[in-house]
Amino acid sequence: MLSWVIPVAFALVTAAVAMNFWRLIRGPSLPDRILALDTLYVNTIALLVLLGIHLASALYFEAALLIALMGFVGTVALCKYLLRGDIIE
């Protein structure tokens, strides 16, 4: 069952990444683009986890953890810049 579920999941998450790129480029406002970038991080993490399951390698899970950390920090910094105009007080 896992032999056909993983490719279907890859296809669906790849479609979600394509839609995120579309929203990132065509977003009507800056908050929409920040939200699209945050969702893009989450979808990238999902792709890495799926690849780690498919290849049975723990290295991809560690990379997903690093991307999650950097995505969170980046989203917080962008939101702080959007609200206050500066990142460091």
N, C-alpha and C positions, 0 to 999 in steps of 0.2 A: 504494500500500500504506500509506503514511503517513497517508492521509486517514481510514482507519478504525482505525489502531492508536492514534493520539493520543486519540480519544474513549474507547476501551476502557481505555487507561491512566488517563485522568482518572477514569473510573468506579471502577476498582479502587483507586486511591490515595484517592479520596474515601471508599470503603467502609472502607479502613484507618484513615482519620482518624476516622470515626464510631466504629469499634471502640476506638480510642485514647481518645476522649472518654468512652466507656462505662467503660473501665478507670480513667480518671482520676477519674471520679465514684464508681464503685463499688469501687475498689481496697480490698482488705481491710487493707492496711498502708501505711504511709508510703513504704517503699522501692518498693512496686508503683506507687504514684502518681508517684513521681519517675521511674521507668523509663517509665511511660506518657507523661509530659511530655516526656522526652527523645526517645521515639519519635515523638511528635507534631511535634517540631521537624524531625525527619528527613523525615516525610511532607509537612510544609509546604514544605520545600526541594524535594522531588520534584514537588509541584504547581507551584511557581514555575518550575522547570526545564522542565516540560512546557508551561506557558503561554508561556515564552520561545521554545521550539521552535515552538509553534503560531503565535505571532504574529511570529516572526523578529525578536525584539528582544533586545538585549544587556542592557537595563536590568533585566530580571527575573533574569538570572544574577547581577548585582551585588547585588540584593536577597536572593537565596538565599545568597550568600556572607556577607552581614551577619547574616542569621538564623542561619546555621551558627555564626558566631563568638559571637553572643549566647547561643545555645542551649548551646554548650559551656561558656561561662563560668557560665551559670545552673545547669547541671547540676553543675558542680564546686562551686559555692557551696552548693547545696542538700545535696549529699553531705557536704561538710565540716561544715555546720551539723548534719546528722543524726548524724554520728559524734562531733563534739566539743562541740556545743552553742553554738559561736560561729563566726563566719566570720573575723574579724580577730584575730590572736593578739596 
